């Protein structure tokens, strides 16, 4: 039987402030360091509670993240006591709460656990029903995760082809090679700057001037949470954003040691992204697959890391314009041939991402109804 009550949030869980861990002390293990925006590094120790559910405490406040194990940074609050409730159910419950509205402070919003513990929430007291609710919602997340794994394999295929063609030059081994600034390249090829095949787009929009318009928002928190953009009203987006179009590649310039790359093959209407992304736009469709493979590859990443400046930790950045000087192997006819091989892979990745959007929209439409008791779990036929 479903039993629903109204009670303070602090009666069903307890938040605790995360622990300081300077970037210089992150050991680089396999444990993610959970910051207010998501993963900000890696360590070899975890906070004592598993799973680890965090919400942003400072900066980007109130957005929940769930990790199997993680070090909860002091920019977060994490749950150290679920008080007998199902953790996954609690995670989905937090996604329905307006926690970001509790962010106080001056220039940097700050969330105080003592302010959100008294928040009255609708809560199911039957743990068996909690698990069934969480299971229904997780079924959509599992489908999304499966598509993400398929896409990861497809991206590895594209990278293998890129390495064969443009690093090892395997299809051209029988021909003559000549010296270049990139080393030995096939005769007839050039070493040209990245600016010869793409440019950086910087056209912005203020969503606040369009409060009722729905935007497809590519943000860093959305990437860290699910690698899916969020559909948001302009009134909910508080700063200027870059306008993005088809065949663009987004690379995060904030804390670039954490690879955050979005390939937008077919953009939705009113697509925008955080100004913490660099928006690379190819000159034409023939250079797009090469640009995609180059930017997602190790050579570009290593070059970026050599250009990083600023403070340590999550405030490191690079200058986008400097990346346009990076040299690439250039041969337009080979770009066209490569496009014939890789563009179908990109299209399949995009199709899987669109399917993920559909699953996410179904999950998000069910979420508030299931978590409020409006829709009973026994009413579902899935």
NUKE-219359 format. One line per 3 residues: number of its first residue (from 0); their letters; for each residue x negated, y negated, z of N, C-alpha, C. Coordinates in steps of 0.2 Angstrom, whole numbers, always signed. Each point is the difference from the previous one (the first is absolute). Last residue first. Layout:
N
NUM	A	X Y Z X Y Z X Y Z  ...
This chain:
382
381	XXX	-20 +3 -87 -6 +2 -2 -4 +4 +5  +22 -11 +2 +0 +7 -3 -6 +2 -3  +11 -17 +21 -5 +1 -6 +0 +7 -3
378	XXX	+12 -7 +20 +3 -3 -6 -4 +1 -6  -8 +5 +23 +4 +5 -3 +4 -2 -6  -13 -16 +12 -4 +5 -3 +4 +6 -3
375	XXX	+11 -25 +2 -2 +6 +5 -4 +5 -4  +3 -27 -2 +1 +6 -4 -3 +6 +4  +1 -20 +11 +5 -2 -4 +2 +6 -5
372	XXX	-18 -2 +17 +6 +4 +1 +6 -1 -4  -23 -10 +0 +5 -4 +4 +6 +4 +2  -19 +7 -14 -3 -2 +6 +5 -4 +5
369	XXX	+6 +8 -22 -1 +6 +4 -3 -2 +7  +4 -17 -16 +7 +3 +1 -1 +6 +5  -19 -13 -8 +4 -3 +5 +6 +3 +2
366	XXX	-13 +11 -17 -4 -1 +6 +4 -4 +5  +6 +6 -24 +2 +4 +6 -2 -2 +7  -8 -11 -20 +7 -1 +1 +4 +4 +5
363	XXX	-23 +2 -5 +1 -6 +4 +7 -2 +0  -7 +20 -12 -2 +0 +7 +2 -6 +4  +3 +0 -23 +5 +4 +3 -2 +1 +8
360	XXX	-15 -12 -13 +6 -4 +0 +6 +4 +3  -21 +10 -4 -1 -5 +6 +6 -4 +0  -1 +16 -18 +0 +3 +7 +0 -5 +6
357	XXX	-3 -9 -21 +6 +3 +0 +1 +3 +7  -21 -7 -6 +4 -6 +1 +7 +2 +2  -15 +16 -8 -1 -1 +7 +4 -6 +2
354	XXX	+0 +6 -22 +4 +4 +3 -1 -1 +8  -13 -13 -14 +7 -2 +0 +5 +5 +3  -23 +6 -1 +1 -6 +4 +7 -3 +0
351	XXX	-6 +17 -15 +0 +3 +7 +1 -6 +5  -3 -6 -22 +6 +3 +0 +1 +3 +7  -21 -9 -5 +5 -5 +1 +7 +3 +1
348	XXX	-18 +14 -5 -1 -3 +6 +6 -5 +2  -1 +8 -22 +2 +6 +5 +0 -3 +7  -10 -13 -17 +8 +0 +0 +3 +5 +5
345	XXX	-24 -1 -2 +3 -6 +3 +8 +0 +0  -11 +16 -12 -1 +2 +7 +3 -6 +4  +0 -2 -24 +5 +4 +3 -1 +2 +7
342	XXX	-17 -14 -10 +7 -3 +1 +6 +5 +2  -23 +7 -5 +1 -2 +7 +7 -3 +1  -9 +8 -22 -1 +5 +5 +3 -2 +7
339	XXX	-1 -16 -18 +5 +6 -2 +0 +5 +4  -15 -18 +4 +7 -2 +1 +4 +6 -1  -22 +2 -7 +1 +1 +7 +7 -1 +2
336	XXX	-6 -7 -21 +0 +7 +0 +1 +3 +7  -3 -23 -3 +6 +2 -3 +1 +7 +0  -20 -9 +7 +5 -2 +5 +7 +3 -3
333	XXX	-18 +2 -14 +0 +5 +5 +5 -2 +6  -3 -16 -17 +2 +6 -3 +1 +6 +5  -11 -20 +7 +8 -1 -1 +3 +6 -3
330	XXX	-22 -4 +15 +1 +3 -6 +7 +0 -2  -19 -6 +22 +6 -2 -4 -1 +3 -7  -7 +2 +28 -2 +2 -7 +6 -2 -5
327	XXX	-5 -15 +22 +3 +6 -2 -2 +2 -7  -7 -19 +22 -1 +3 -7 +4 +7 +0  +5 -23 +16 -2 +7 +0 +0 +3 -7
324	XXX	+8 -22 +7 -7 +1 -3 -2 +7 +0  +21 -7 +10 +0 +0 -8 -7 +0 -3  +3 +0 +24 +1 +6 -3 +1 +0 -8
321	XXX	-2 -20 +14 -6 +4 -1 +1 +6 -3  +19 -13 +6 -3 -2 -6 -7 +4 -2  +12 +3 +21 +3 +3 -6 -4 -1 -6
318	XXX	-10 +0 +25 +3 -5 -5 +2 +3 -6  +1 +12 +25 -5 -2 -5 +4 -5 -5  +2 +9 +28 +3 -1 -7 -6 -1 -5
315	XXX	+7 +6 +29 -5 +0 -6 +4 -1 -6  +9 +3 +23 +0 -7 -3 -5 +0 -6  +4 +19 +15 +6 -1 -4 +0 -7 -4
312	XXX	-24 +8 +10 +7 +3 +2 +5 -2 -6  -21 -16 +4 +1 +7 +0 +7 +2 +1  -6 -24 -12 -1 +4 +7 +0 +7 -1
309	XXX	-7 -12 -22 +4 -2 +6 -1 +4 +6  -3 +9 -27 -3 -5 +5 +5 -2 +6  -6 +19 -23 +4 -2 +6 -4 -5 +4
306	XXX	-7 +12 -20 +1 -8 -1 +4 -2 +6  -7 +23 -4 -6 -4 +0 +1 -7 +0  +18 +15 -2 -2 +0 +7 -7 -4 +1
303	XXX	+10 +3 -22 +4 -4 +5 -3 -1 +7  -9 +16 -15 -2 -7 -2 +4 -5 +4  +6 +22 +3 -7 -1 +2 -3 -7 -1
300	XXX	+21 +7 -10 +1 -1 +8 -7 -1 +3  +1 +4 -23 +3 -6 +1 +0 -1 +8  -8 +21 -8 -4 -6 -2 +2 -7 +2
297	XXX	+14 +20 +3 -5 -1 +6 -5 -6 -2  +26 +1 -11 -6 +4 +1 -5 -2 +5  +21 -10 -8 +1 +5 +5 -6 +4 +1
294	XXX	-1 -17 -16 +2 -3 +6 +1 +5 +6  -4 +8 -23 -5 -4 +3 +1 -3 +7  +18 +10 -12 -5 +5 +2 -6 -3 +3
291	XXX	+16 -14 -9 +3 +4 +6 -5 +5 +2  -6 -12 -19 +0 -4 +5 +3 +3 +7  +1 +12 -21 -6 -1 +2 -1 -4 +7
288	XXX	+21 +2 -10 -2 +6 +3 -7 +0 +2  +8 -20 -12 +3 +1 +7 -2 +7 +3  -5 -10 -22 -5 +0 +5 +2 +2 +7
285	XXX	+14 -1 -20 -5 +5 -1 -5 +0 +5  +19 -15 +1 +1 +7 +2 -5 +4 -2  -7 -25 +4 +5 +3 -4 +1 +7 +2
282	XXX	-13 -16 +13 +1 -4 -6 +6 +3 -5  +0 +5 +27 -4 +2 -6 +2 -5 -6  +1 -5 +27 +4 +1 -5 -4 +1 -6
279	XXX	-1 +0 +29 -4 +0 -6 +5 +2 -6  +1 -11 +26 +4 +2 -6 -4 +1 -6  -5 +0 +28 -2 -2 -6 +4 +3 -6
276	XXX	+8 -4 +27 -2 +4 -6 -3 -4 -6  +8 -10 +20 -6 +4 +2 -2 +5 -5  +20 -13 -1 -6 -4 -3 -6 +3 +3
273	XXX	+23 +14 -3 -3 -4 +5 -6 -3 -4  +20 +6 -16 -5 +4 +5 -3 -5 +4  +23 +5 -17 -4 -4 +2 -5 +4 +5
270	XXX	+22 +2 -20 -5 +3 +4 -6 -5 +2  +23 -1 -12 -2 -4 +6 -5 +4 +4  +11 +17 -16 +1 -7 +0 -2 -4 +7
267	XXX	-14 +22 -6 +7 -2 +1 +1 -7 -1  -20 +13 -12 +2 -4 +6 +7 +0 +0  -18 +18 -11 +6 -4 -2 +3 -3 +7
264	XXX	-22 +8 +2 +1 +1 -7 +6 -3 -3  -16 -3 +22 +7 -2 -2 +0 +1 -8  -17 +8 +22 +1 +0 -8 +7 -1 -2
261	XXX	-16 -4 +23 +7 +1 -2 -1 -1 -8  -17 +4 +23 +1 -2 -7 +7 +2 -2  -18 -1 +22 +7 -1 -2 +1 -3 -7
258	XXX	-20 +11 +18 +2 -1 -7 +8 -1 +0  -18 -7 +19 +6 +4 -1 +2 -1 -7  -18 -12 +4 -2 +6 +2 +5 +6 +0
255	XXX	+4 -25 -3 +0 +5 -6 -3 +7 +2  +10 -22 +12 -3 +7 +3 +0 +5 -5  +11 -18 -11 +0 +0 +7 -2 +6 +2
252	XXX	+4 -4 -23 -6 -3 +2 -1 -1 +8  +15 +18 -18 +0 -4 +7 -7 -3 +1  +12 +6 -24 -5 +3 +4 -1 -5 +7
249	XXX	+17 +7 -23 -1 -4 +6 -5 +3 +4  +9 +0 -27 -3 +4 +5 -2 -5 +6  +18 +1 -23 -5 -3 +4 -2 +4 +6
246	XXX	+17 +3 -19 -7 +2 -1 -4 -5 +4  +23 -11 -1 -2 +7 -2 -7 +1 -1  +6 -20 +16 +3 +3 -6 -2 +7 -1
243	XXX	+1 -20 +22 -4 +5 -4 +5 +3 -5  -5 -23 +18 +5 +3 -5 -4 +6 -4  -6 -10 +25 -2 +0 -7 +6 +3 -3
240	XXX	+4 -14 +23 -2 +7 -3 -2 -1 -7  +5 -16 +24 +0 +1 -7 -3 +7 -2  +13 -1 +24 -6 -4 -4 +0 +1 -7
237	XXX	+16 +11 +16 -2 -6 +3 -5 -5 -3  +21 +18 -4 -7 +0 -2 -2 -7 +2  +23 +7 +2 -4 +4 +5 -8 +0 -1
234	XXX	+17 -11 -14 +1 -3 +7 -5 +4 +5  +4 +8 -22 -5 -5 +0 +0 -4 +7  +7 +26 -2 +3 -6 -2 -6 -6 +1
231	XXX	-6 +26 -5 +1 -5 +5 +3 -6 -3  -10 +27 -4 +5 -4 -3 +2 -5 +6  -24 +13 -3 +6 -1 +4 +5 -4 -4
228	XXX	-21 +18 -8 +2 -7 +1 +7 +0 +4  -18 +21 +3 +6 -2 -4 +2 -8 +1  -17 +15 +12 -2 -1 -7 +6 -2 -5
225	XXX	+0 +3 +25 +3 +5 -5 -2 +0 -7  -9 -13 +20 +6 +3 +3 +2 +6 -5  -17 -16 -6 -2 +5 +6 +5 +4 +2
222	XXX	+6 -16 -16 -5 +5 -3 -2 +5 +5  +13 -18 +7 +4 +5 -4 -5 +5 -3  -10 -18 +11 +4 +5 +5 +4 +5 -4
219	XXX	-11 -16 -13 -5 +4 +3 +4 +5 +5  +14 -9 -21 -3 -3 +6 -5 +5 +3  +18 -6 -21 -6 +5 +1 -4 -4 +5
216	XXX	+27 -2 -8 -6 -3 +4 -5 +5 +1  +23 -7 -15 -4 +6 +1 -7 -2 +3  +24 -14 +3 -7 +1 -3 -2 +7 +1
213	XXX	+25 -15 -1 -4 +6 +2 -7 +0 -3  +16 -23 +6 -3 +5 -5 -3 +6 +3  +10 -19 +12 +4 +6 -1 -2 +4 -5
210	XXX	-12 -20 +7 +1 +4 +6 +4 +6 -2  -16 -17 -12 +5 +4 -3 +2 +5 +5  -17 -15 +5 +4 -4 -4 +6 +3 -3
207	XXX	-17 +11 +13 +5 -3 +4 +5 -5 -4  -19 +13 -10 +7 +3 +1 +5 -3 +4  -21 -9 -15 +2 -1 +7 +7 +3 +1
204	XXX	-21 +5 -19 +7 -2 +1 +1 -1 +8  -22 +1 -20 +3 +2 +6 +7 -3 +0  -23 +8 -16 +6 -4 +0 +4 +2 +6
201	XXX	-22 +8 -8 +1 -3 +6 +6 -4 +0  -16 +21 -13 +6 -4 +0 +1 -3 +7  -22 +9 -15 +3 +0 +6 +6 -5 +0
198	XXX	-12 +15 -21 +0 -6 +4 +4 +1 +6  -13 +16 -20 +5 -1 +4 -1 -7 +3  -15 +11 -16 +6 +4 -1 +6 -2 +5
195	XXX	-22 -11 -1 +2 +1 -7 +6 +4 -1  -10 -5 +22 +5 -6 -3 +1 +1 -7  -15 +14 +12 +7 +2 +1 +4 -5 -3
192	XXX	-24 +1 -10 +3 -1 +6 +7 +2 +0  -17 +13 -16 +3 -7 +1 +3 -1 +7  -17 +16 -17 +1 -1 +7 +3 -7 +1
189	XXX	+2 +18 -23 -3 -6 +4 +1 +0 +7  -2 +18 -23 +4 -2 +5 -4 -7 +3  -9 +13 -18 +6 -3 -2 +5 -3 +5
186	XXX	-17 +20 +5 -1 -5 -5 +7 -3 -2  -1 +11 +24 +0 +2 -7 -1 -6 -4  -12 -2 +24 +7 +1 -3 +0 +2 -7
183	XXX	-17 -3 +24 +1 +3 -7 +7 +0 -2  -4 -18 +18 -4 +6 -1 +1 +2 -7  +10 -20 +8 +3 +6 +4 -5 +6 -1
180	XXX	-5 -19 -12 +0 -2 +7 +3 +5 +5  -11 +10 -22 +5 -6 +1 -1 -2 +7  -11 +18 -22 +0 -4 +7 +5 -5 +0
177	XXX	+5 +22 -15 -4 -6 +0 +0 -3 +7  +6 +24 -16 +1 -4 +6 -5 -6 +0  +13 +19 -19 -6 -3 +3 +2 -5 +6
174	XXX	+14 +23 -5 -2 -6 -4 -7 -3 +3  +13 +19 +9 -4 +2 -7 -3 -6 -3  +14 -1 +20 -7 +2 +1 -4 +2 -6
171	XXX	+24 -9 +6 -5 -3 -5 -7 +2 +1  +19 +7 +14 +2 +1 -7 -4 -3 -5  -6 -2 +23 +0 +7 -2 +3 +0 -7
168	XXX	-6 -19 +17 +0 +0 -7 +0 +7 -4  +0 -8 +25 -5 +5 -3 +0 +0 -8  +13 -17 +10 -5 +1 +5 -5 +5 -3
165	XXX	+21 -5 -11 -3 -6 +1 -6 +0 +5  +13 +20 -7 +0 -5 -6 -5 -6 +1  +5 +17 +18 -3 +3 -6 -1 -4 -6
162	XXX	+10 -9 +20 -7 +2 +1 -3 +3 -6  +23 -4 -1 -4 -6 +0 -7 +1 +1  +15 +18 +2 -1 -2 -7 -4 -6 +0
159	XXX	+5 +7 +21 -5 +5 -3 -1 -2 -7  +16 -13 +12 -7 -1 +2 -5 +4 -3  +23 +5 -3 -2 -6 -4 -7 -2 +2
156	XXX	+9 +18 +12 -1 +2 -7 -2 -6 -4  +6 -4 +22 -7 +3 +0 -1 +2 -8  +21 -9 +5 -5 -5 +0 -8 +3 +0
153	XXX	+19 +14 +1 +0 -3 -6 -6 -5 +0  +4 +10 +20 -3 +5 -4 -1 -3 -7  +12 -13 +16 -7 +1 +1 -4 +4 -4
150	XXX	+23 -1 -2 -3 -5 -3 -7 -1 +2  +13 +17 +10 -1 +1 -8 -3 -6 -3  +4 -2 +23 -5 +5 -1 -1 +2 -8
147	XXX	+18 -15 +6 -7 -3 +1 -6 +5 -1  +22 +8 +0 -1 -4 -6 -7 -3 +0  +8 +11 +19 -2 +5 -5 -2 -4 -7
144	XXX	+8 -13 +18 -7 +2 +2 -2 +6 -6  +23 -8 +0 -5 -5 -2 -7 +2 +1  +16 +14 +8 +0 +0 -8 -4 -5 -2
141	XXX	+2 +1 +23 -3 +6 -3 -1 +0 -7  +14 -16 +11 -8 -2 +0 -4 +6 -2  +23 +4 +1 -1 -5 -5 -8 -2 +0
138	XXX	+8 +14 +17 +0 +3 -7 -1 -4 -6  +2 -9 +23 -7 +3 -2 +0 +4 -7  +21 -8 +10 -4 -5 -2 -7 +2 -3
135	XXX	+13 +16 +10 +4 -2 -6 -4 -6 -3  -7 +8 +21 -2 +5 -6 +3 -2 -6  +5 -12 +20 -7 -1 -3 -2 +4 -5
132	XXX	+21 +3 +10 +0 -6 -3 -7 -1 -3  +2 +19 +13 +3 +1 -6 +1 -7 -4  -10 +0 +21 -4 +3 -4 +3 +1 -7
129	XXX	+13 -10 +17 -6 -4 -2 -4 +3 -5  +17 +13 +10 +2 -4 -5 -5 -5 -2  -6 +13 +18 +1 +4 -6 +3 -4 -6
126	XXX	-3 -10 +21 -6 +1 -4 +1 +4 -6  +18 -16 +12 -1 +7 -1 -6 +1 -4  +8 -22 +6 -3 +3 +6 -1 +8 -1
123	XXX	+1 -24 -16 +3 +7 +1 -4 +4 +5  +4 -28 -4 -4 +5 +1 +3 +7 +1  +0 -29 -6 +4 +6 +0 -4 +6 +0
120	XXX	-8 -23 +12 +0 +3 -7 +5 +6 +1  -11 -25 +12 +6 +5 +0 +0 +4 -7  -22 -13 +13 +5 +0 -6 +5 +6 +1
117	XXX	-19 -5 +15 +7 -1 +2 +5 +0 -6  -24 +3 -3 +3 +5 +4 +7 -1 +2  -14 -16 -12 +4 +4 -4 +3 +6 +4
114	XXX	-14 -17 +10 +6 -4 -4 +4 +5 -4  -20 +7 +12 +5 -2 +5 +6 -4 -3  -19 +6 -13 +4 +6 +1 +6 -2 +5
111	XXX	-11 -18 -17 -1 +2 +7 +5 +6 +1  -12 -12 -23 +6 +3 +3 -2 +3 +7  -8 -21 -18 -2 +5 +5 +6 +3 +3
108	XXX	-10 -18 -22 +6 +4 +3 -3 +5 +5  -14 -22 -8 +0 +7 -1 +6 +3 +4  -3 -23 +1 -2 +1 -7 +1 +8 -1
105	XXX	+10 -4 +21 +0 -6 -4 -2 +2 -7  +15 +15 +18 -7 -2 -1 +0 -6 -4  +17 +23 +1 -1 -7 +2 -7 -2 -1
102	XXX	+18 +20 -9 -7 -3 +0 +0 -7 +2  +19 +15 -3 -2 -2 +7 -7 -2 +0  +12 +7 -20 +3 -6 +2 -2 -2 +7
99	XXX	-7 +21 -11 -4 -6 -2 +3 -7 +2  +12 +21 +4 -6 -1 +5 -4 -6 -2  +23 +12 -6 -3 -7 -2 -5 -2 +4
96	XXX	+9 +26 -6 +0 -5 +5 -3 -7 -3  +1 +23 -10 +6 -3 -1 +1 -7 +5  -19 +16 -1 +1 -3 -7 +6 -4 +0
93	XXX	-4 +13 +19 -4 -7 +0 +0 -3 -6  +10 +22 +2 +4 -5 +3 -4 -7 +0  -11 +18 -9 +5 -2 -4 +5 -5 +3
90	XXX	-17 +10 +13 -3 -4 -5 +5 -3 -5  +7 +15 +17 -2 -7 +3 -3 -4 -6  +5 +22 -5 +6 -3 +1 -2 -8 +2
87	XXX	-17 +15 +0 +1 -2 -7 +7 -4 +0  -8 +9 +21 -4 -5 -3 +2 -3 -7  +16 +11 +19 -3 +2 -6 -4 -5 -3
84	XXX	+5 +0 +27 +4 -1 -7 -5 +2 -5  -5 -1 +24 +3 +5 -2 +4 +0 -7  -14 -18 +9 +5 +2 +5 +5 +5 -2
81	XXX	-21 -10 -10 +6 +0 -4 +6 +2 +5  -25 -12 +2 +4 +4 +4 +7 +0 -4  -19 -13 -7 -4 +5 +4 +5 +5 +4
78	XXX	-1 -17 -23 +4 +3 +5 -4 +5 +4  -9 -24 -11 +1 +7 -2 +5 +3 +6  -9 -25 -12 +3 +3 +6 +1 +7 -2
75	XXX	-19 -18 -11 +7 +4 +0 +2 +2 +7  -21 -11 -6 +5 -4 -3 +7 +3 -1  -20 +11 +10 +4 -5 +4 +4 -5 -3
72	XXX	-4 +25 -10 -4 -6 +1 +4 -5 +5  +1 +28 -3 +4 -6 +0 -4 -6 +2  -6 +24 -11 -3 -5 +5 +5 -6 -1
69	XXX	+8 +26 -8 -3 -7 -1 -3 -3 +6  +14 +23 -12 -4 -2 +5 -3 -7 -2  +19 +7 -11 -1 +6 +4 -5 -1 +5
66	XXX	+14 -20 -9 -6 +3 -2 +0 +7 +5  +17 -23 -8 +0 +6 +4 -6 +4 -3  +11 -27 +2 -4 +5 -4 -1 +6 +4
63	XXX	+16 -25 +0 -2 +7 +2 -4 +4 -5  +4 -28 +5 +1 +5 -5 -3 +7 +3  +0 -22 +12 +6 +4 +0 +1 +5 -5
60	XXX	-18 -22 -3 +3 +4 +6 +7 +4 -2  -24 -12 -9 +6 +3 -4 +3 +4 +6  -15 -14 +11 +0 -1 -7 +6 +2 -3
57	XXX	-4 +12 +22 -3 -7 -1 -1 +0 -8  +11 +19 +9 +0 -4 +6 -2 -7 -2  +10 +23 -14 -5 -6 +0 +2 -4 +6
54	XXX	+5 +26 +1 +3 -6 -3 -5 -6 +1  -1 +30 +1 -2 -7 +1 +5 -5 -3  -4 +28 +7 +4 -5 -3 -2 -7 +2
51	XXX	-10 +26 +0 -2 -6 +2 +5 -5 -4  +3 +28 +7 -2 -5 -5 -1 -7 +3  -9 +9 +15 +1 +2 -7 +7 +3 -1
48	XXX	-18 -16 +18 +7 +3 -1 +0 +2 -8  -20 -10 +12 +2 +6 +3 +7 +3 -3  -17 -15 -15 +4 -1 +6 +3 +6 +2
45	XXX	-22 +3 -14 +6 -2 -1 +4 -2 +7  -27 +3 -14 +5 +1 +6 +7 -3 -1  -19 -2 -15 +0 +7 +1 +4 +1 +7
42	XXX	+4 -19 -21 -4 +1 +6 +0 +8 +1  +7 -22 -19 +0 +7 +2 -5 +1 +6  +16 -21 -13 -6 +3 +1 +0 +7 +2
39	XXX	+19 -15 -3 -5 -5 -1 -7 +3 +1  +28 +6 -5 -7 +3 +1 -5 -6 -1  +24 -9 +5 -2 +6 -3 -7 +2 +2
36	XXX	+10 -21 +6 +1 +1 -7 +0 +7 -3  -6 -6 +23 +7 -2 -1 +2 +0 -7  -18 +18 +7 +0 -7 +1 +8 -3 -1
33	XXX	-15 +24 +4 +6 -3 -2 +0 -7 +3  -19 +19 -8 +1 -5 +5 +6 -4 -2  -6 +27 -6 +1 -7 -2 +1 -4 +6
30	XXX	-15 +22 -3 +6 -2 +4 +1 -8 -2  -19 +15 -7 +6 +1 -4 +7 -2 +4  -25 -12 +3 +2 +7 -1 +6 +1 -4
27	XXX	-15 -20 +7 +1 +2 -7 +2 +8 +0  -4 -16 +19 -5 +5 -1 +1 +3 -7  +5 -25 +13 +3 +5 -4 -4 +5 -3
24	XXX	-7 -20 +11 +0 +6 +4 +5 +5 -3  -3 -22 -9 -7 +3 +0 +0 +6 +4  +20 -12 -2 -2 +4 -6 -7 +3 +0
21	XXX	+15 -4 +22 -4 -4 -5 -2 +4 -6  +19 +4 +19 -5 +4 -3 -3 -5 -6  +20 +1 +22 -5 -4 -4 -5 +5 -3
18	XXX	+25 +7 +6 -6 +0 +3 -5 -4 -5  +29 +0 +4 -6 +4 -2 -6 -3 +3  +24 -2 +13 -4 -3 -5 -6 +4 -2
15	XXX	+24 +10 +6 -6 -2 +3 -4 -4 -5  +27 +10 +4 -5 -3 -4 -6 -2 +4  +22 +18 +3 -5 -5 +3 -5 -2 -5
12	XXX	+27 +12 +0 -7 +0 -2 -4 -5 +4  +23 +3 +3 -1 +6 -4 -7 +1 -2  +9 -18 +13 +2 +6 +4 -1 +6 -4
9	XXX	-5 -23 -8 -5 +3 +5 +3 +6 +4  +14 -12 -16 -5 +4 -3 -5 +3 +5  +25 -5 +8 -6 -4 -2 -5 +5 -3
6	XXX	+25 +6 -4 -4 +0 +6 -6 -5 -2  +25 +13 -8 -4 -6 -1 -4 -1 +7  +9 +24 -12 +1 -5 +5 -4 -7 -2
3	XXX	+10 +26 -10 -3 -6 -1 +2 -5 +6  +0 +28 -9 +2 -4 +6 -4 -7 -1  +8 +24 -14 -3 -6 +0 +2 -5 +5
0	X	+0 +28 -1 +4 -6 +0 -4 -6 +0
